[in-house]
Amino acid sequence: MASDDSLLPHTLRCFLQKCFRALQEQHETWKTALAACTSLLGSLSNLAEQMQASQKVAFANTPLRDFPSLPERLRCRQQCAAEALMEELWGKLLDLQKVRDTVGVHVASIFQLYEQQEGLCQESAFQRSVLCPSLADMLEWLLDMEAFYHSICLEVKMLFLQVTYEDLPKMQTLPQAWEQVLQHSLQNMVEDVILKVSFFLEAG
């Protein structure tokens, strides 16, 4: 194996370390947004259950029959609450998309810098050491991370687009559908990549 000092040009090495540190911070933002979605979707599911239950109430057969406008007012209030929750969810999707886009910018900048490296032979791109993964590995990991964020953002957007007030039973199953998204998100390589480059970052 080559020594750590000879693995990468200094400029490229510094940019890679800066990039992975930035992506590590972005991933924390990503996880925070996902956690917020979990809470909001739970609230939306509970609200859908309440909306469905209120539709089954025969207000005319209760003491509330003296308030004929109550069912409509209740429906409007519940729908407004649901719309407010959905607005928050779309805001969290924007947060996820911002992470996706930021990652894309960092990855593009690394590849642009890599293409500008004159005299970097192809063989050296596959050299690795205890502290420094190979350049080829790191470039591949960056592309995988970018693809991961794109995939999950699309999955989240498709789930949110399926929400409709005309299908309250389906709204109640949102937490279960979201759990599948989370499983896809948790079974990713981002955390693994961050772990793989931890020594490389500390060495900087």
Secondary structure, 3 states (H helix, E strand, C coil): CCCHHHHCCHHHHHHHHHHHHHHHHHHHHHHHHHHHHHHHHHHHHHHHHHHHHHHCCCHHHCHHHHCCCHHHHHHHHHHHHHHHHHHHHHHHHHHHHHHHHHHHHHHHHHHHHHHCCCCCCCHHHHCCCCCCCCHHHHHHHHHHHHHHHHHHHHHHHHHHHCCCCCCHHHHHCHHHHHHHHHHHHHCCCHHHHHHHCHHHHHCC
